[in-house]
Amino acid sequence: MSLPLDTPRRVHVRAPGKINLFFEVGPAGEDGYHDVASVYQAVSLFEDVWASHDVTTSLSVTGDVDVSGVPLDESNLAVRAARLVTDAVGWEGGIRLEIHKGVPVAGGMGGGSADAAAALVAVNELIDGGLGSSDLHSLGAQLGADVPFALLGGTAVGTGRGDELAPALGRGSFAWVLVADGGGLSTPEVYGTLDRLRAEADIAPDRATPSVDPAVLRALRSGDAAALGEAIRNDLQLAAVQLRPDLAVLIDEGLSAGALGGIVSGSGPTTAFLAEGAEHARELAERLASSGRQAHAVSGPVGGARLL
């Protein structure tokens, strides 16, 4: 299946970054992987992806953030996503992908996964692939646990490896300040450090099968920012702070500045601070950015990957 290269079609899809406002990690399995229980929330920092026909598959990347570390070869998740779609439907032509990044790179906010989700939707639309949402979800899960959530958006509970998703009931919008940091943390290193710390200090996981604290779900359902600020938690924070002690200093600074709660998001190094509302978030972002940090006032939840 292919179309003439002069077909004037260019598809634009936008997908959100995310934070993990709760993250419980189970013990390492025999394969070294951990089951988790996470609450994802999609936030108003976005990745834009355009897909168009070309002779070969290619990629270009620009951004409002530093994109110097983004791979432009076959290792890029968006390129891999495009190939999954074309292989699934038997498309033999090339695809040109153009990405404009608004999510900080290597910050644990799922920007690469958002690119992949947007590419899945864009390429399926471009080539009239006919794949449904469940098909795209299955393809996305092959690329990583965060890709299915970037397709879904909103607020969701993730279990298993994080890709078994169930929408979480919620009311209203929450205001966050995200402090990004160019010094990325390796996800395997963070998990490995957590395992080591648990072994050395005999800190066992709360449960063999992780689950979400009901207090988090109650706060989301009621739209109670103060209650949510008290309930957010991340098991990986212990390891992230061990590797980057400055993150603990930053969290203390945000809490001292009036944040309702502060947390390392996922494996870091992005930190997320919950604010009372949009105005408070702007004020908090200005304060945290005063020392040269990159701080973003955002809101969540927002929708998943969508055609524009």
BAFI-3210 file (N, C-alpha, C; in Angstrom, 3 decimals, decimal comma, padded with zeros to 6 digits):
// residues 308
n [1|2|3|4|5|6|7|8|9|10|11|12|13|14|15|16|17|18|19|20|21|22|23|24|25|26|27|28|29|30|31|32|33|34|35|36|37|38|39|40|41|42|43|44|45|46|47|48|49|50|51|52|53|54|55|56|57|58|59|60|61|62|63|64|65|66|67|68|69|70|71|72|73|74|75|76|77|78|79|80|81|82|83|84|85|86|87|88|89|90|91|92|93|94|95|96|97|98|99|100|101|102|103|104|105|106|107|108|109|110|111|112|113|114|115|116|117|118|119|120|121|122|123|124|125|126|127|128|129|130|131|132|133|134|135|136|137|138|139|140|141|142|143|144|145|146|147|148|149|150|151|152|153|154|155|156|157|158|159|160|161|162|163|164|165|166|167|168|169|170|171|172|173|174|175|176|177|178|179|180|181|182|183|184|185|186|187|188|189|190|191|192|193|194|195|196|197|198|199|200|201|202|203|204|205|206|207|208|209|210|211|212|213|214|215|216|217|218|219|220|221|222|223|224|225|226|227|228|229|230|231|232|233|234|235|236|237|238|239|240|241|242|243|244|245|246|247|248|249|250|251|252|253|254|255|256|257|258|259|260|261|262|263|264|265|266|267|268|269|270|271|272|273|274|275|276|277|278|279|280|281|282|283|284|285|286|287|288|289|290|291|292|293|294|295|296|297|298|299|300|301|302|303|304|305|306|307|308]
n.u [000,849|000,649|001,010|001,075|004,016|003,606|001,291|-000,543|-000,324|-000,196|000,058|-000,811|-000,171|-000,640|000,771|000,847|003,240|004,016|003,468|004,370|002,369|002,078|003,924|004,568|006,787|007,304|008,996|012,034|011,670|012,414|013,394|014,547|012,996|010,527|007,282|004,893|002,870|001,267|000,251|-000,488|-000,436|-001,382|000,052|000,174|002,385|003,689|004,303|004,754|004,037|004,558|003,584|004,403|004,369|007,191|010,225|011,939|012,072|012,417|013,673|013,324|014,122|013,072|012,753|011,345|012,883|016,103|017,319|019,493|020,332|018,643|018,080|018,434|018,206|017,390|016,943|015,290|012,228|009,941|010,449|010,622|007,999|006,594|007,458|006,372|003,657|003,576|004,562|002,573|000,359|001,240|002,401|004,448|005,799|007,821|008,158|008,102|009,003|008,457|009,366|008,477|009,574|008,264|008,485|010,775|013,899|015,070|014,087|012,392|009,729|008,413|008,658|009,791|008,191|005,744|006,245|006,374|003,749|002,307|003,356|002,404|-000,368|-000,387|000,871|-000,774|-003,103|-002,163|-001,572|-003,944|-004,342|-006,189|-006,078|-007,344|-007,967|-007,284|-005,517|-003,419|-002,686|-001,655|000,538|001,972|002,636|004,697|006,819|007,321|006,327|005,224|004,160|001,514|000,065|000,486|-001,010|-003,552|-003,880|-005,153|-005,855|-004,547|-004,386|-001,639|-000,588|001,148|003,779|003,442|002,012|-000,504|-003,402|-005,874|-008,408|-008,479|-010,869|-011,644|-011,855|-012,062|-009,164|-005,621|-002,919|000,437|003,965|006,746|010,037|012,627|015,665|018,799|020,556|020,231|018,888|019,686|017,285|017,508|019,671|018,590|016,564|018,218|019,699|017,674|017,003|019,412|019,544|017,284|018,053|020,331|019,388|017,336|014,767|011,819|009,594|006,308|004,250|003,993|002,692|002,353|000,227|-002,064|-002,252|-005,258|-005,869|-004,824|-006,471|-008,934|-008,487|-008,126|-010,657|-012,260|-011,176|-009,456|-006,851|-005,136|-005,368|-004,390|-001,770|-000,743|-000,778|000,737|003,411|006,554|008,306|010,752|012,009|013,691|015,974|016,640|017,301|019,460|021,323|021,312|021,689|021,007|018,416|016,832|017,298|016,124|013,413|012,805|013,084|010,980|008,752|009,065|008,505|005,817|004,536|002,040|002,751|005,613|007,585|009,773|009,423|008,608|011,508|013,002|015,109|013,215|011,281|008,139|005,838|002,991|000,564|-001,630|-003,336|-003,658|-002,506|-000,944|000,808|002,199|003,538|005,103|006,667|008,160|009,664|011,171|012,583|014,258|016,897|018,089|017,057|015,056|011,808|008,411|005,100|002,268|-000,761|-003,024|-005,400|-004,717|-005,789|-004,966|-002,863|-003,697|-005,296|-004,673]
n.v [-001,191|002,167|005,727|008,325|010,364|013,066|013,656|016,008|016,115|016,589|015,746|016,794|016,255|016,559|015,850|015,231|015,947|014,292|013,817|011,835|011,489|009,801|006,951|003,741|001,143|-002,231|-005,253|-006,356|-008,564|-011,948|-011,500|-009,093|-006,867|-004,515|-004,562|-001,926|000,656|003,339|006,762|008,600|011,873|013,849|016,813|020,368|020,766|020,312|018,097|018,480|016,901|016,409|014,593|013,495|012,508|010,902|009,991|008,317|007,271|009,817|012,219|015,284|017,659|020,272|022,798|024,329|023,838|022,558|020,557|019,120|016,626|014,792|011,850|011,313|009,155|005,694|004,900|006,682|007,136|008,053|007,539|004,765|004,258|005,140|003,217|000,915|001,317|001,495|-001,027|-002,610|-002,193|-002,646|-000,624|000,786|003,054|006,030|008,045|011,304|012,798|015,510|017,113|019,205|020,180|020,653|019,662|019,193|017,606|014,385|014,495|012,892|013,268|012,089|012,990|011,869|009,619|010,839|011,909|009,508|008,534|010,551|010,220|007,649|008,139|010,145|008,997|006,799|008,169|009,622|007,699|006,474|004,201|002,828|001,762|001,126|002,642|000,742|-000,850|000,968|001,466|-001,049|-001,217|000,974|000,111|-001,606|000,042|001,202|001,911|004,439|005,321|004,323|005,789|008,437|008,405|008,147|010,176|012,626|011,612|008,752|005,428|003,350|000,041|-003,156|-003,224|-000,602|000,018|-000,986|000,391|002,373|004,713|007,403|008,674|012,091|015,518|018,780|020,927|020,784|022,744|022,930|023,239|022,650|021,749|021,553|019,854|019,754|017,686|014,549|011,620|008,206|005,816|002,940|003,054|004,452|002,692|000,523|001,643|002,044|-000,640|-001,443|000,268|-000,565|-003,155|-002,767|-001,275|-002,776|-002,087|-002,950|-003,227|-001,725|-003,473|-006,715|-006,764|-003,835|-000,990|001,760|004,416|004,886|007,451|009,219|008,793|009,551|012,291|013,186|012,613|014,377|016,774|018,097|019,971|020,440|018,078|016,281|017,166|016,304|013,590|012,718|010,685|009,036|006,194|005,977|008,301|008,248|006,948|008,639|011,014|010,130|009,818|012,357|014,692|017,382|017,533|017,045|019,364|021,215|020,386|020,923|023,681|024,391|023,575|025,235|027,583|027,533|025,511|022,978|020,377|018,399|016,583|014,166|013,438|010,390|008,687|010,906|013,672|015,670|017,731|018,027|020,364|020,977|023,444|025,968|027,093|028,562|031,180|031,097|029,099|030,418|032,373|030,745|029,439|031,587|032,222|029,872|029,837|031,951|031,540|030,667|028,280|026,102|026,571|025,631|026,671|024,804|023,050|020,384|017,700|017,131|016,371|013,388|012,301|013,995|014,852|017,832]
n.w [000,000|-000,904|-001,481|-004,009|-004,030|-004,295|-003,026|-001,332|001,750|005,209|008,451|011,697|015,058|018,534|021,693|025,255|027,904|031,059|034,603|037,433|040,045|042,076|043,043|043,521|044,206|043,651|044,827|043,181|040,455|039,317|036,809|037,091|036,758|038,017|039,410|039,445|040,933|039,790|039,604|036,953|035,574|032,908|031,687|030,905|029,066|025,906|023,109|019,667|016,661|013,245|010,423|007,196|003,703|002,188|000,424|001,847|005,316|007,672|010,092|011,833|014,389|016,459|019,041|022,046|024,128|025,147|022,646|021,977|022,798|021,641|019,852|016,324|014,764|014,050|016,634|017,862|019,540|018,210|015,508|015,633|016,402|014,132|012,289|013,400|012,910|010,065|009,386|010,513|008,897|006,382|004,846|002,346|001,708|002,431|005,441|006,595|009,571|011,686|014,578|017,228|020,264|023,492|025,974|028,547|027,852|028,760|031,350|032,766|032,205|030,154|027,486|025,121|024,919|024,501|021,985|020,561|020,910|019,598|017,033|016,389|016,166|014,198|011,933|011,432|010,725|008,504|006,548|006,282|007,892|009,462|012,016|015,256|018,522|020,483|019,066|018,581|021,200|021,916|020,176|021,143|023,705|023,192|023,016|025,434|028,839|029,212|026,823|026,101|028,024|027,187|024,900|026,008|028,029|030,448|033,774|035,232|036,564|036,672|036,462|036,949|034,776|034,551|032,322|032,238|032,167|033,831|033,759|036,119|038,296|038,559|039,672|038,453|037,978|038,496|039,689|038,888|039,502|037,649|037,881|035,847|034,909|033,432|033,940|033,489|035,074|035,109|034,492|034,958|036,754|038,911|039,790|040,447|042,521|044,388|044,961|046,149|048,389|049,758|050,414|051,989|054,143|054,967|054,148|053,350|050,512|050,647|049,912|048,406|045,987|044,426|045,116|044,679|046,968|048,674|049,591|047,735|045,506|046,566|046,992|044,374|043,300|044,730|044,047|045,748|046,427|048,606|050,124|048,247|048,037|050,460|050,119|047,928|046,711|046,138|045,636|044,339|044,898|047,107|046,121|043,979|045,274|046,732|044,689|043,638|045,697|045,703|044,847|047,062|048,508|046,785|046,884|049,556|049,441|047,727|049,244|051,448|050,224|050,012|048,591|048,245|048,215|047,358|045,033|043,572|040,204|038,832|037,808|037,975|036,759|037,157|039,282|040,892|042,016|043,889|043,607|045,032|043,194|039,874|039,928|042,238|041,392|039,332|040,820|042,487|040,591|039,588|041,826|042,246|039,905|040,147|040,831|038,554|037,690|035,586|035,466|035,240|035,127|035,131|034,196|035,031|034,809|031,273|027,904|025,944|023,173|020,197|017,117|015,308]
ca.u [000,000|001,411|000,379|002,059|004,764|003,156|000,032|-000,323|-000,912|000,718|-000,795|-000,263|-000,693|-000,039|000,674|001,323|004,130|003,304|004,142|003,889|002,096|002,229|004,691|004,978|007,606|007,374|010,332|012,524|011,348|013,542|013,931|015,133|012,024|009,683|005,911|004,689|001,533|001,545|-000,802|000,011|-001,291|-000,900|000,113|000,123|003,592|003,302|005,129|004,043|004,617|003,957|003,949|004,093|004,935|008,547|010,813|012,421|011,671|013,405|013,254|013,964|013,662|013,296|012,097|011,439|013,813|017,342|017,067|020,778|020,525|017,604|018,605|017,750|018,309|016,360|016,698|014,275|010,957|008,960|010,762|010,214|006,535|006,168|007,706|005,400|002,390|003,699|004,684|001,302|-000,640|001,834|002,756|005,776|006,406|008,571|007,454|008,902|008,528|009,001|008,985|008,797|009,500|007,999|008,735|012,222|014,496|015,726|013,634|011,436|008,366|007,808|008,619|010,014|007,001|004,715|006,573|005,990|002,289|001,868|003,723|001,464|-001,637|-000,180|001,164|-002,001|-004,000|-001,558|-001,622|-005,261|-004,028|-007,376|-005,857|-008,155|-007,240|-006,694|-004,357|-002,345|-002,242|-000,815|001,808|002,675|003,169|005,960|007,856|007,559|005,120|004,648|003,541|000,050|-000,541|000,494|-002,175|-004,775|-003,949|-005,971|-005,228|-004,762|-003,621|-000,878|-000,106|002,034|004,993|003,006|001,277|-001,882|-003,969|-007,291|-008,631|-008,786|-011,893|-011,118|-012,674|-011,342|-007,800|-004,595|-001,836|001,746|005,202|007,719|011,401|013,401|017,101|019,475|021,332|019,320|019,189|019,427|016,219|018,033|020,521|017,729|015,976|019,277|020,020|016,583|017,178|020,559|019,177|016,335|018,790|021,253|018,661|016,226|013,513|011,038|008,456|005,085|003,458|004,581|002,031|002,118|-001,101|-002,149|-002,822|-006,619|-005,932|-004,564|-007,666|-009,984|-008,165|-008,401|-012,111|-012,860|-010,516|-008,896|-005,416|-004,409|-005,322|-003,501|-000,411|-000,320|-000,801|001,650|004,576|007,311|009,324|012,039|012,608|014,780|017,157|016,995|017,955|020,774|022,179|021,318|021,252|020,461|016,966|016,226|017,373|015,114|012,082|012,651|012,901|009,621|007,808|009,218|007,897|004,369|003,943|001,224|003,479|006,706|007,925|010,491|008,484|009,181|012,902|013,648|015,295|012,191|010,506|006,803|005,303|001,563|000,218|-003,038|-004,062|-002,819|-001,733|000,078|001,801|003,059|004,408|006,052|007,611|009,078|010,580|012,099|013,410|015,093|018,296|018,530|016,426|014,017|010,557|007,234|003,781|001,424|-001,990|-003,374|-005,039|-005,065|-006,066|-003,862|-002,476|-004,874|-005,111|-004,957]
ca.v [000,000|003,410|006,838|009,134|011,239|014,451|013,826|017,150|015,808|016,737|015,541|017,402|015,681|017,088|014,929|015,905|015,355|013,768|013,649|010,754|012,106|008,707|005,882|002,711|000,165|-003,537|-005,857|-006,805|-009,941|-012,760|-010,898|-007,801|-005,786|-004,244|-004,102|-000,609|001,247|004,746|007,661|009,531|012,984|014,583|018,242|021,276|020,924|019,462|017,765|018,564|016,030|016,445|013,466|013,703|011,490|011,152|008,833|007,472|007,744|010,757|012,925|016,535|018,047|021,610|022,850|025,427|023,332|022,061|019,285|018,635|015,223|013,947|011,077|011,523|007,918|004,680|004,694|007,628|006,447|008,453|006,777|003,378|004,234|005,230|001,941|-000,051|001,530|001,123|-002,484|-003,234|-002,068|-002,950|000,589|000,629|004,346|006,674|009,006|012,382|013,250|016,762|017,220|020,424|019,721|021,587|018,940|019,078|016,337|013,595|014,984|011,979|013,732|011,333|013,698|010,922|008,779|011,666|011,917|008,220|008,477|011,448|009,611|006,558|008,706|010,915|008,116|006,046|009,082|010,006|006,628|005,829|002,853|002,165|001,160|001,702|003,074|-000,417|-001,252|001,923|001,218|-002,250|-000,859|001,869|-000,649|-002,207|001,077|001,649|002,028|005,781|005,634|004,188|006,883|009,642|008,282|008,284|011,473|012,729|011,052|007,305|004,513|002,375|-001,091|-004,041|-002,456|000,782|000,208|-001,465|001,678|002,556|006,133|007,745|009,698|013,317|016,722|020,034|020,985|021,017|023,617|022,376|023,852|021,613|022,260|020,637|019,896|019,136|016,523|013,425|010,442|006,958|005,066|001,700|003,369|004,828|001,453|-000,247|002,282|001,739|-002,030|-001,494|000,923|-001,436|-004,303|-002,337|-000,775|-003,690|-001,355|-003,756|-002,532|-001,772|-004,646|-007,497|-006,231|-002,425|-000,434|003,201|004,850|005,398|008,889|009,921|008,694|010,384|013,702|013,457|012,611|015,560|017,985|018,737|020,109|020,310|016,655|015,627|017,528|015,480|012,162|012,339|009,934|008,353|005,312|006,203|009,549|007,899|006,663|009,825|011,959|009,554|010,114|013,810|015,311|018,724|017,446|017,196|020,799|021,869|020,069|021,714|025,082|024,559|023,475|026,458|028,675|027,429|024,415|022,042|019,113|018,365|015,191|013,821|012,774|009,194|008,476|012,196|014,567|016,700|017,773|018,583|021,019|021,250|024,792|026,170|027,469|029,036|032,351|030,610|028,372|031,404|032,983|029,736|029,221|032,731|032,127|028,767|030,148|033,127|031,128|030,152|027,006|026,103|026,244|025,770|026,606|024,037|022,523|019,029|016,905|017,510|015,209|012,672|012,627|014,352|015,518|019,270]
ca.w [000,000|-000,929|-002,177|-004,733|-003,137|-004,390|-002,314|-000,419|003,045|006,352|009,621|012,915|016,294|019,769|022,825|026,462|028,890|032,222|035,877|038,291|041,343|043,045|042,412|044,477|043,504|044,288|044,815|041,874|040,110|038,877|035,585|037,430|036,611|039,172|039,235|040,044|040,937|039,529|039,137|035,952|035,169|031,744|032,012|029,755|028,252|024,787|021,958|018,393|015,635|011,918|009,569|005,784|002,832|001,712|-000,239|002,932|006,637|008,185|011,302|012,231|015,722|016,985|020,340|022,994|025,129|024,561|021,958|021,483|023,131|021,048|018,713|015,051|013,994|014,261|018,063|018,324|019,744|017,202|014,298|015,890|016,383|012,734|011,636|013,898|012,199|008,648|009,308|010,887|007,829|005,087|004,097|001,771|001,438|003,502|006,284|007,174|010,871|012,215|015,985|017,985|021,641|024,572|027,220|028,762|027,452|029,817|032,644|033,374|031,947|029,066|026,210|024,038|024,823|023,868|020,557|019,996|020,858|018,527|015,753|016,130|015,704|012,974|010,796|011,163|010,002|007,231|005,554|006,375|008,353|009,990|013,321|016,315|019,717|021,158|018,269|018,840|022,576|021,900|019,558|022,053|024,837|022,767|023,057|026,800|029,655|029,184|025,535|026,172|028,772|026,352|024,016|026,789|028,694|031,646|034,969|035,145|037,405|035,911|037,257|036,215|034,469|034,414|031,078|032,392|032,550|034,131|034,061|037,501|038,402|039,132|039,553|038,333|037,475|039,506|039,238|039,244|039,040|037,315|037,786|035,015|035,142|032,302|034,340|033,563|035,877|034,420|035,152|035,560|037,904|040,033|040,307|041,078|043,796|045,313|045,404|047,065|049,644|050,462|050,949|053,040|055,312|055,215|053,943|052,416|049,895|051,451|049,542|047,320|044,799|044,740|044,853|044,891|048,244|048,474|049,878|046,475|044,664|047,175|046,747|042,967|043,082|045,343|043,564|046,932|046,204|049,873|050,459|047,299|048,408|051,597|049,773|046,855|047,196|045,098|046,203|043,686|045,367|048,012|045,315|043,195|046,178|047,037|043,546|043,428|046,956|045,472|044,662|048,395|048,823|045,960|047,406|050,778|049,047|047,213|050,363|052,246|049,461|050,083|047,819|049,030|048,217|046,404|044,761|042,353|039,308|038,240|038,190|038,026|037,892|037,287|040,512|040,715|043,203|043,768|044,048|045,408|041,991|038,780|040,329|043,164|040,603|038,656|041,830|042,933|039,491|039,557|042,956|042,039|038,736|040,424|040,943|037,266|037,339|034,556|036,160|034,387|035,752|034,227|034,786|034,644|033,645|029,898|027,079|025,328|021,799|019,417|015,829|015,262]
c.u [000,880|000,621|001,450|002,723|004,298|001,804|000,193|-000,984|000,149|-000,148|-000,078|-000,958|000,072|-000,272|001,334|002,463|003,328|004,149|003,584|003,635|002,020|002,963|005,175|005,646|007,648|008,795|010,730|012,146|012,585|014,175|014,550|014,178|011,141|008,257|005,760|003,196|001,746|000,242|-000,140|-000,971|-000,625|-000,998|000,355|001,502|003,470|004,435|004,250|004,781|003,823|004,470|003,519|004,774|006,332|009,065|011,296|011,879|012,781|012,806|014,030|013,338|014,047|012,632|012,220|012,392|015,065|017,103|018,366|020,991|019,522|018,174|017,766|017,765|017,186|016,087|015,642|012,917|009,913|009,192|010,334|008,694|006,009|006,339|006,741|004,079|002,504|003,838|003,346|000,298|-000,059|002,151|004,197|006,469|007,190|007,720|008,453|008,254|009,230|008,469|009,388|008,518|009,234|008,234|010,243|012,728|015,190|015,347|012,655|009,996|007,739|007,743|008,835|008,832|005,845|004,966|006,104|004,475|001,755|002,187|002,789|000,165|-001,467|000,032|-000,060|-002,990|-003,461|-001,754|-002,958|-005,121|-005,205|-007,188|-006,696|-007,314|-006,597|-005,472|-003,172|-001,797|-001,301|000,539|002,626|003,312|004,476|007,128|008,156|006,261|004,453|003,916|002,025|-000,601|-000,555|-000,622|-003,463|-004,936|-004,814|-005,191|-005,545|-003,892|-002,940|-000,363|000,692|003,363|004,676|002,148|-000,122|-002,675|-005,460|-007,494|-008,994|-009,828|-011,305|-012,064|-011,764|-009,921|-006,845|-003,469|-000,513|002,859|006,201|009,081|012,225|014,890|017,778|020,243|020,452|019,815|018,842|018,366|016,731|018,902|019,679|017,082|017,031|019,668|018,931|016,723|018,317|020,218|018,213|017,047|019,670|020,522|017,501|014,891|012,703|009,971|007,204|004,288|004,188|003,987|001,685|000,703|-001,093|-002,811|-004,231|-006,741|-005,679|-005,815|-008,812|-009,732|-008,433|-009,900|-012,762|-012,274|-009,841|-007,372|-004,627|-004,278|-004,388|-002,046|000,128|-000,138|000,225|002,917|005,237|008,404|010,701|012,733|013,796|016,072|017,602|017,748|019,329|021,772|022,331|020,826|020,657|018,953|016,237|016,220|016,290|013,706|011,821|012,403|011,481|008,581|007,872|008,578|006,382|003,730|003,165|001,876|004,567|007,207|008,851|009,523|009,158|010,594|013,698|014,408|014,258|011,495|009,196|006,300|003,841|001,256|-001,268|-003,903|-003,109|-001,947|-000,617|001,171|002,741|004,038|005,494|007,100|008,620|010,105|011,619|013,019|014,401|016,572|018,799|017,937|015,382|012,717|009,376|005,976|002,838|000,151|-002,223|-004,655|-005,424|-005,237|-004,818|-003,630|-003,721|-004,473|-005,447|-005,255]
c.v [001,235|004,457|007,589|010,126|012,682|014,674|014,904|016,913|015,907|016,737|016,054|016,788|016,259|016,092|015,561|015,174|014,929|013,917|012,392|011,369|011,058|007,588|004,926|001,584|-001,136|-004,082|-006,275|-008,263|-010,696|-012,199|-009,531|-006,631|-005,690|-003,979|-002,778|-000,319|002,747|005,494|008,681|010,702|013,709|016,074|019,063|021,710|019,890|019,228|017,842|017,747|016,197|015,249|013,765|012,620|011,895|009,880|007,821|008,019|008,609|011,526|014,217|016,983|019,490|021,665|024,167|025,069|022,854|020,687|018,639|017,150|014,282|013,180|011,299|010,272|006,959|004,406|005,638|006,935|006,815|007,705|005,326|003,249|004,274|003,889|000,865|000,077|001,073|-000,382|-003,170|-003,221|-002,324|-001,752|000,490|001,942|004,876|007,692|010,056|012,832|014,542|016,929|018,581|020,127|020,883|020,978|018,813|017,673|015,696|014,081|014,058|012,378|013,082|012,054|012,780|010,006|009,540|011,780|010,629|008,110|009,342|010,856|008,457|007,102|009,381|010,009|007,277|006,896|009,375|008,937|005,886|004,385|002,099|001,499|001,884|002,043|001,898|-000,927|-000,339|001,744|000,011|-001,971|000,020|001,141|-001,349|-001,240|001,558|001,937|003,389|006,095|005,436|005,314|008,177|009,605|008,606|009,677|011,439|012,325|009,568|006,582|003,506|001,281|-002,027|-003,338|-000,981|001,030|-000,393|-000,326|001,612|004,026|006,335|008,854|010,932|014,479|017,927|019,857|021,274|021,839|023,087|023,313|022,726|022,260|021,210|020,850|019,145|017,886|015,324|012,327|009,206|006,169|003,736|001,975|003,725|003,582|000,611|000,315|002,017|000,309|-002,129|-000,879|000,063|-002,630|-003,903|-001,947|-001,672|-002,953|-002,124|-002,899|-002,692|-003,044|-005,400|-007,067|-004,775|-001,989|001,041|003,495|005,413|006,896|009,713|009,931|009,518|011,856|014,079|013,545|013,875|016,866|018,762|018,796|019,922|018,846|015,906|015,924|016,696|014,015|011,765|011,687|009,221|007,513|005,569|007,466|009,282|007,681|007,891|010,838|011,445|009,905|011,605|014,506|016,701|018,686|017,583|018,660|021,557|021,613|020,859|023,180|025,325|024,495|024,720|027,657|028,551|026,354|023,483|020,674|019,186|016,950|015,134|013,046|011,586|008,971|009,771|012,506|015,679|016,588|018,492|019,133|021,361|022,607|024,884|026,482|028,074|030,216|031,953|029,867|029,337|032,032|032,008|029,477|030,358|032,633|031,027|029,005|031,273|032,781|030,467|028,816|027,202|025,641|026,549|025,692|025,940|023,619|021,104|018,621|017,556|016,220|014,590|013,106|012,878|015,060|016,997|019,683]
c.w [000,000|-001,690|-002,966|-003,789|-003,211|-003,726|-001,245|000,936|004,127|007,603|010,869|014,129|017,470|020,901|024,045|027,161|030,106|033,478|036,537|039,660|042,460|042,340|043,486|043,702|044,290|044,254|043,402|041,651|039,668|037,607|035,833|037,329|037,852|038,718|039,968|040,122|040,861|039,275|038,224|035,813|033,995|032,026|030,754|029,255|027,144|023,800|020,717|017,346|014,341|011,126|008,138|004,963|002,366|001,048|000,797|004,255|007,217|009,352|011,448|013,535|016,011|018,361|021,061|024,131|024,398|023,946|021,481|021,767|022,502|019,858|017,465|014,184|014,366|015,741|018,611|018,417|018,695|015,892|014,470|015,868|014,955|012,030|012,131|013,150|010,747|008,480|009,574|009,737|006,438|004,236|003,626|001,480|002,627|004,245|006,761|008,475|011,244|013,637|016,511|019,451|022,601|025,932|027,398|028,471|028,654|031,207|033,339|033,168|030,722|027,746|025,026|023,833|024,194|022,370|019,887|019,864|019,725|017,161|015,400|015,534|014,347|011,763|010,443|010,365|008,609|006,168|005,551|006,815|008,931|011,336|014,371|017,527|020,449|020,403|018,557|020,251|022,618|021,268|020,495|023,212|024,482|022,909|024,471|027,518|029,537|027,881|025,570|026,958|027,959|025,321|024,761|027,377|029,934|032,882|034,967|036,152|036,485|036,827|036,364|036,018|034,275|033,201|031,108|032,998|032,828|034,452|035,525|037,515|039,076|038,898|039,433|037,813|038,622|038,893|039,783|038,807|038,841|037,161|037,056|035,261|034,009|032,659|034,539|034,485|035,052|035,179|035,722|036,787|039,124|040,635|041,030|042,431|044,824|045,842|046,417|048,411|050,451|051,096|052,124|054,313|055,702|055,166|052,906|051,749|050,752|051,198|048,443|045,986|045,068|044,388|045,205|046,232|048,000|048,743|048,623|045,612|045,230|046,886|045,301|042,709|043,616|044,811|044,671|046,808|047,501|050,273|049,519|047,642|049,553|051,206|048,717|047,431|046,032|045,747|045,599|044,182|046,293|047,235|044,528|044,052|046,599|045,938|043,293|044,688|046,778|045,253|045,999|048,805|048,069|046,501|048,691|050,455|048,544|048,310|051,238|051,558|049,374|049,240|048,740|049,133|047,185|046,252|043,557|041,470|038,638|038,740|038,180|036,740|038,022|038,639|040,243|042,041|042,959|044,377|044,366|044,198|040,991|039,194|041,289|042,405|039,889|039,641|042,283|041,851|039,415|040,671|042,729|040,844|039,005|040,524|039,666|036,877|036,242|035,197|035,251|035,245|034,756|034,950|034,287|035,350|032,321|029,098|026,479|023,895|020,955|018,112|015,941|013,827]
res [m|s|l|p|l|d|t|p|r|r|v|h|v|r|a|p|g|k|i|n|l|f|f|e|v|g|p|a|g|e|d|g|y|h|d|v|a|s|v|y|q|a|v|s|l|f|e|d|v|w|a|s|h|d|v|t|t|s|l|s|v|t|g|d|v|d|v|s|g|v|p|l|d|e|s|n|l|a|v|r|a|a|r|l|v|t|d|a|v|g|w|e|g|g|i|r|l|e|i|h|k|g|v|p|v|a|g|g|m|g|g|g|s|a|d|a|a|a|a|l|v|a|v|n|e|l|i|d|g|g|l|g|s|s|d|l|h|s|l|g|a|q|l|g|a|d|v|p|f|a|l|l|g|g|t|a|v|g|t|g|r|g|d|e|l|a|p|a|l|g|r|g|s|f|a|w|v|l|v|a|d|g|g|g|l|s|t|p|e|v|y|g|t|l|d|r|l|r|a|e|a|d|i|a|p|d|r|a|t|p|s|v|d|p|a|v|l|r|a|l|r|s|g|d|a|a|a|l|g|e|a|i|r|n|d|l|q|l|a|a|v|q|l|r|p|d|l|a|v|l|i|d|e|g|l|s|a|g|a|l|g|g|i|v|s|g|s|g|p|t|t|a|f|l|a|e|g|a|e|h|a|r|e|l|a|e|r|l|a|s|s|g|r|q|a|h|a|v|s|g|p|v|g|g|a|r|l|l]
***
